Amino acid sequence: MKLQMVDLGGQYKKIQAEIDHSIKEVLSSSAYINGPKVHAFQKELEEYLGIKHVIPCANGTDALQVALMALELNKGDEIICPDFTFVATAEVVKLLGLKAIFVDVDKNDFTINIESIKSAITPRTKAIIPVHLFGQCANMEEIQKIAKENSLFVIEDTAQAIGSDYIFKEGKRQKAGTIGTIGTTSFFPSKNLGCYGDGGAIFTNDDVLAEKMRKMVNHGMEDRYHYKYIGVNSRLDSVQAAVLSIKLKRLESYNSARKNAADYYDKCFADYKQITTPKRVDFSTHVFHQYTLKLKDVDRDKLCEHLQNKEIPFGVYYPVPLHQQTPYKEERFSETNFLVTNELCKTVLSLPMHTELTKEQMDYISNTIIDFINE
């Protein structure tokens, strides 16, 4: 069987009858936009997350953009973002004429560094966007404390951690994306909860923001052809909602399968000091959107070439920090402020991670890496 980073085909085969039936229902109804399937999925996701409002939209990037638009910030206001993440987090900040303030990440869990946030706050700072990277939460309790002390908004980027639980010090649990002012996610096909195209959603417990964002994703329309806000055209279509409803029922089992695969990988690499396996923090469960190794004294480029020769897929998330990317470069950024990010970009390597991984596949992947290290 050909190895894949994400085996969407294998996953589909197990739910094919349900998926096909649900999509046919959409086709028969011809309710493609804002139809019953979309409303049903919205309610199901609200119940799953334990949040008052879910606003479905067209993709995760739009979710972030609409969240920022709803906060009515001014040009030049500063938004604190992690430097080690996918570009969408910062892209929407720049698109809206705001200023992305990049900060370093934690060396162990790769999420936004708390002390770096504190150091980056200025009178122009208006919001923090923590990214729940690779499948587990950033330290939301500390982030919320900082935000409260400085009157800042918090927008959680939950595109890689849907279903993860944040665990507060007193033991209370809350789903990723439901703790800050607004949460966002992506339903890109490779996500833990992925559709068969593009899709996204916004979460909030704030009634006023929810009403505003629900209008904003539909051109800012209040009543038909009457517009209250500047908006965008960003709606989750009914076919994608039909798929997501079926997969949401299985999200806990999907995340459990990913965790079991991660645990098996951990055992395979346990005796090799050249490999640091993903750290599990005390304050979050891990749903393993990615299984990302940190390499030491290993030539990553040669290892990647070796994996290619063995027909093993892999990913480098991320090879270049955001502060060094052409559209985001600024003279004020000092490399000394991004020591962890710069090191991670040189040393991380993500392995195949999905719900259909078998022991035989993981043995082949891990043994191929170990053989290369032992050469």
C-alpha positions in Angstrom: 0.0 0.0 0.0 1.4 3.4 -1.0 2.2 5.5 2.1 0.5 8.9 2.3 0.8 11.8 4.7 -3.0 11.7 5.1 -5.0 8.7 3.8 -8.3 10.4 2.9 -9.2 7.7 0.5 -8.9 5.0 3.1 -10.9 7.0 5.6 -13.7 7.6 3.0 -14.1 3.9 2.2 -15.2 3.3 5.8 -17.9 5.9 5.7 -18.7 5.8 2.0 -22.3 4.8 2.3 -23.2 7.5 4.7 -21.3 10.2 2.9 -22.8 9.3 -0.5 -26.3 9.2 0.9 -25.9 12.6 2.6 -24.4 14.2 -0.5 -27.3 12.8 -2.6 -29.7 14.4 -0.1 -28.1 17.8 -0.8 -28.3 17.2 -4.6 -31.9 16.2 -4.4 -32.8 19.2 -2.2 -30.8 21.7 -4.4 -30.2 23.7 -1.2 -26.5 24.3 -1.8 -26.0 27.5 0.2 -27.1 28.0 3.8 -29.3 24.9 3.5 -30.5 22.6 6.2 -27.3 20.6 6.2 -25.3 23.7 7.1 -27.7 24.7 9.9 -27.6 21.1 11.3 -23.8 21.0 11.3 -23.6 24.4 13.0 -25.8 23.1 15.8 -23.9 19.9 16.1 -20.6 21.7 16.3 -21.9 24.1 18.9 -23.0 21.2 21.1 -19.7 19.3 20.6 -17.6 22.4 21.5 -19.8 23.6 24.3 -20.1 27.1 22.8 -23.0 29.4 22.1 -22.3 30.3 18.6 -20.6 28.7 15.6 -20.5 30.7 12.3 -19.7 28.4 9.4 -17.6 30.1 6.6 -15.7 29.2 3.4 -12.3 28.5 4.9 -10.0 28.9 7.9 -8.3 32.0 6.5 -11.6 33.8 6.1 -12.5 32.7 9.6 -9.4 34.6 10.9 -10.1 37.6 8.7 -13.7 37.9 9.8 -12.8 37.6 13.4 -10.4 40.5 13.1 -12.9 42.5 11.1 -15.5 42.1 13.8 -13.3 43.7 16.4 -13.3 47.0 14.5 -9.6 47.7 14.9 -7.8 50.7 13.4 -5.1 50.7 10.7 -1.7 50.2 12.3 -3.0 48.4 15.4 -0.7 45.7 16.5 -1.6 42.0 16.6 0.8 39.5 18.3 1.3 36.3 16.4 3.7 33.4 16.7 6.6 33.4 14.2 6.4 29.6 13.7 3.1 28.8 12.0 1.3 28.7 8.7 1.2 32.1 6.9 -2.6 32.5 7.1 -2.4 33.7 10.8 -0.3 36.7 9.8 -1.7 37.1 6.3 -5.1 38.3 7.4 -3.5 40.8 9.8 -1.6 42.4 6.9 -4.6 42.3 4.6 -6.6 44.4 7.0 -3.9 47.0 7.4 -2.9 45.9 10.9 0.6 45.3 12.0 1.7 41.7 12.7 4.1 41.5 15.7 5.9 38.2 15.5 7.2 36.5 18.7 9.1 33.4 19.3 7.6 30.0 20.3 8.2 27.6 23.1 11.1 25.2 22.5 9.2 22.2 23.8 5.6 22.4 22.4 6.3 25.0 19.6 3.3 27.2 20.6 3.6 30.9 21.3 6.0 31.8 24.1 4.4 33.5 27.1 7.4 35.7 28.0 7.7 36.8 24.4 4.1 37.9 24.4 4.7 40.0 27.5 7.8 41.7 25.9 6.0 42.5 22.7 3.1 44.4 24.2 3.0 48.2 23.4 0.2 50.8 23.7 -0.8 49.9 20.1 -1.3 46.2 20.9 -4.9 45.2 20.5 -5.0 41.4 20.2 -3.1 38.1 20.5 -3.5 35.2 18.1 -2.3 32.0 19.7 -2.0 29.1 17.3 -2.8 25.7 18.8 0.0 24.1 16.7 0.3 20.5 15.5 -2.6 19.4 17.7 -2.3 20.8 21.2 -3.3 24.1 22.9 -1.1 27.0 23.6 -1.0 28.0 27.3 -4.4 29.7 27.2 -4.7 30.3 31.0 -1.5 32.5 30.9 -2.5 34.1 27.6 -6.0 35.0 29.0 -4.4 36.5 32.1 -2.1 38.7 30.0 -5.0 39.7 27.8 -7.1 40.7 30.8 -4.3 42.7 32.3 -3.8 44.6 29.1 -7.4 44.8 27.8 -6.5 42.7 24.7 -8.7 40.5 22.5 -7.7 36.8 22.0 -8.4 35.0 18.7 -7.6 31.3 18.9 -6.3 29.8 15.7 -7.6 26.2 16.1 -7.1 25.0 12.6 -4.7 22.2 13.7 -6.3 21.3 17.1 -10.0 20.8 16.7 -11.2 18.5 19.5 -8.2 19.2 21.8 -9.0 19.9 25.4 -7.4 22.7 27.4 -7.0 21.7 31.0 -7.1 24.5 33.6 -5.1 24.4 36.7 -8.1 23.6 38.8 -8.9 20.7 36.5 -11.7 22.2 34.4 -11.6 21.3 30.7 -12.6 23.4 27.7 -12.4 22.7 24.0 -9.7 24.5 22.0 -11.1 27.5 20.3 -13.7 28.3 23.0 -11.6 30.1 25.6 -10.6 33.4 24.0 -12.7 36.2 22.6 -13.2 34.3 19.3 -12.0 31.0 18.0 -11.4 29.9 14.4 -10.8 26.7 12.5 -10.3 25.2 9.1 -12.0 22.2 7.6 -9.3 21.7 4.9 -9.4 18.1 3.8 -6.2 17.1 5.7 -7.4 18.5 9.0 -8.5 16.2 11.8 -12.1 17.3 11.0 -11.8 17.8 7.2 -14.3 18.2 4.4 -14.0 17.4 0.8 -13.1 20.9 -0.4 -12.6 24.1 1.6 -14.5 25.1 4.7 -14.0 26.9 8.0 -15.8 28.1 11.1 -15.7 30.9 13.8 -16.7 30.3 17.4 -17.7 32.7 20.2 -19.8 33.0 23.3 -20.3 36.8 22.7 -23.8 37.3 21.3 -23.0 40.7 19.8 -19.9 39.5 18.0 -21.7 36.4 16.8 -24.5 38.4 15.3 -22.0 40.7 13.6 -19.8 37.9 12.2 -22.9 36.0 10.9 -23.8 39.0 8.8 -20.2 39.7 7.8 -19.7 36.2 6.2 -22.7 37.0 4.0 -21.6 40.4 2.6 -22.5 42.2 5.8 -26.2 41.7 5.0 -28.8 42.3 7.7 -31.9 41.8 5.5 -32.0 41.0 1.9 -30.2 43.7 0.0 -29.8 45.8 3.2 -26.2 45.8 4.5 -25.1 46.7 8.0 -21.4 46.0 7.8 -18.6 45.7 5.3 -18.5 42.0 4.7 -17.2 39.2 2.6 -18.6 36.3 0.6 -17.6 33.4 2.8 -20.1 30.6 3.3 -19.8 26.9 4.0 -21.7 25.1 1.3 -24.2 22.3 2.0 -22.1 19.5 0.5 -19.2 20.2 2.8 -21.6 20.5 5.8 -23.1 17.1 4.9 -19.6 15.6 5.0 -18.6 17.3 8.2 -21.7 16.2 10.1 -20.8 12.6 9.4 -17.2 13.1 10.3 -17.9 15.1 13.4 -19.6 12.1 14.9 -16.3 10.2 14.6 -13.9 13.0 15.5 -13.2 11.6 19.0 -12.3 8.2 17.5 -10.3 9.8 14.8 -8.3 11.8 17.3 -7.9 8.7 19.4 -6.5 6.8 16.4 -4.0 9.6 15.8 -2.9 9.5 19.5 -2.4 5.8 19.3 -0.3 6.2 16.2 1.8 8.9 17.9 2.3 6.7 21.0 3.6 3.9 18.7 6.0 6.3 16.9 7.2 7.4 20.4 8.1 3.9 21.3 9.9 3.3 18.0 12.2 6.4 18.6 12.5 6.2 22.3 16.2 5.0 22.4 17.6 7.6 19.9 19.0 10.8 21.3 19.1 12.3 17.8 15.3 12.4 17.8 13.0 14.4 20.1 9.5 13.2 19.8 6.5 15.6 20.3 6.1 16.8 23.9 2.7 16.4 25.6 2.1 19.4 27.8 0.2 19.1 31.1 -2.4 21.8 30.2 -3.7 20.3 26.9 -4.6 17.0 25.3 -2.9 16.4 21.9 -4.9 15.4 18.8 -1.8 15.1 16.5 -2.7 17.0 13.4 1.0 16.5 12.8 3.6 14.2 14.3 6.6 16.4 14.3 10.1 15.3 15.2 13.0 17.6 16.2 16.3 16.3 14.9 19.7 16.7 16.5 23.0 16.1 14.7 21.1 14.7 11.7 21.4 16.0 8.1 17.7 16.7 7.5 18.2 17.3 3.8 19.9 13.9 3.3 17.3 12.2 5.5 14.6 13.7 3.4 16.3 12.4 0.3 16.5 9.0 1.9 12.8 9.0 2.7 12.0 10.0 -0.8 14.0 7.1 -2.2 12.1 4.8 0.1 8.8 6.3 -1.0 8.0 7.7 2.4 6.1 11.0 2.4 7.1 13.7 4.9 6.7 17.4 5.6 8.8 20.3 6.9 6.4 22.5 8.8 7.8 25.1 8.6 11.1 25.7 6.6 11.2 29.5 6.8 10.0 31.7 9.8 7.3 34.2 9.0 9.5 37.2 9.9 11.9 36.2 7.1 9.3 35.8 4.4 9.3 38.5 1.8 5.9 40.2 2.5 6.6 40.3 6.3 10.2 41.4 6.6 10.9 44.5 8.7 14.1 46.0 9.7 13.0 46.1 13.4 13.0 42.3 13.6 16.1 41.0 15.3 17.1 37.4 14.9 18.0 37.2 18.6 14.3 37.4 19.2 13.5 34.3 17.2 16.2 31.8 18.4 13.8 28.9 18.9 11.8 29.5 15.7 15.0 29.7 13.6 16.3 26.5 15.1 13.0 24.6 14.6 12.9 25.6 11.0 16.2 23.8 10.5 15.4 20.7 12.5 11.7 19.7 12.4 10.4 16.9 10.3 6.8 15.7 10.2 5.9 12.1 9.5 2.7 10.5 8.0 -0.1 10.9 10.6 -3.7 9.9 9.9 -6.5 7.6 11.1 -5.6 4.7 8.8 -2.0 4.2 9.8 -1.0 0.6 10.5 1.7 -0.9 12.7 3.4 -2.3 9.6 3.5 1.2 8.0 4.8 2.9 11.1 7.5 0.1 11.5 8.6 0.7 8.0 8.7 4.5 8.4 10.5 4.5 11.8 13.0 1.7 10.8 13.9 3.6 7.7 14.7 6.7 9.8 16.6 4.7 12.4 18.6 2.9 9.7 19.7 6.3 8.3 20.7 7.5 11.7 22.7 4.3 12.4 24.6 4.5 9.1 
